[in-house]
Amino acid sequence: MEMESVTLSQIVKRWYPDMMPFLKQKELNSLIMLRDGLSILEPQDAMEIIQISICEHQNLAHLH
């Protein structure tokens, strides 16, 4: 297992590029650690990561 650090924008561009205009730059710049790397990430896993990242950023916005 090799950990790989990527940005959310890398994941979005690879699997769901049509979502780019709907995400904030702060969300797109989020660092994501992938246990087995970007090359084996499945589309459904990518969508789950995107959804969780959006929720986390919304939660942070409510705390400020």
C-alpha positions as CSV (number, residue, x, y, z in Angstrom):
1,M,0.0,0.0,0.0
2,E,1.3,3.3,-1.0
3,M,-0.3,6.5,0.3
4,E,-0.8,9.3,-2.3
5,S,-1.7,12.9,-1.6
6,V,-3.9,14.5,-4.2
7,T,-6.1,17.6,-4.4
8,L,-9.9,17.3,-4.7
9,S,-9.5,19.0,-8.1
10,Q,-7.4,16.1,-9.4
11,I,-10.2,13.7,-8.5
12,V,-12.9,15.9,-9.9
13,K,-11.0,16.5,-13.2
14,R,-10.4,12.8,-13.7
15,W,-13.9,11.4,-13.1
16,Y,-16.4,14.3,-12.9
17,P,-15.0,17.3,-14.8
18,D,-18.5,18.7,-15.3
19,M,-18.7,19.4,-11.6
20,M,-15.7,21.8,-11.6
21,P,-17.8,25.0,-12.0
22,F,-20.0,24.1,-9.0
23,L,-17.1,23.6,-6.5
24,K,-15.4,26.4,-4.6
25,Q,-11.7,26.9,-5.0
26,K,-11.2,26.1,-1.4
27,E,-12.9,22.8,-1.8
28,L,-10.9,22.0,-5.0
29,N,-7.6,22.8,-3.2
30,S,-8.4,20.3,-0.4
31,L,-5.8,17.7,0.2
32,I,-7.0,14.1,0.0
33,M,-4.9,11.1,1.2
34,L,-5.6,8.0,-0.9
35,R,-4.5,4.7,0.7
36,D,-3.8,3.0,-2.6
37,G,-3.3,5.9,-4.9
38,L,-5.2,7.7,-7.6
39,S,-4.7,5.1,-10.3
40,I,-7.0,2.5,-8.7
41,L,-9.7,4.9,-7.4
42,E,-13.1,3.9,-8.7
43,P,-15.7,6.4,-9.9
44,Q,-18.1,5.6,-7.1
45,D,-15.3,6.1,-4.6
46,A,-14.4,9.4,-6.2
47,M,-18.0,10.6,-5.9
48,E,-18.1,9.7,-2.2
49,I,-14.8,11.6,-1.6
50,I,-16.3,14.7,-3.4
51,Q,-19.5,14.5,-1.3
52,I,-17.7,14.2,2.0
53,S,-15.3,17.0,1.1
54,I,-18.2,19.3,0.3
55,C,-19.9,18.4,3.6
56,E,-16.8,19.0,5.6
57,H,-16.3,22.5,4.1
58,Q,-20.0,23.3,4.8
59,N,-19.5,22.2,8.4
60,L,-16.4,24.4,8.7
61,A,-18.3,27.4,7.3
62,H,-21.0,26.9,10.0
63,L,-18.4,26.9,12.8
64,H,-16.9,30.2,11.7
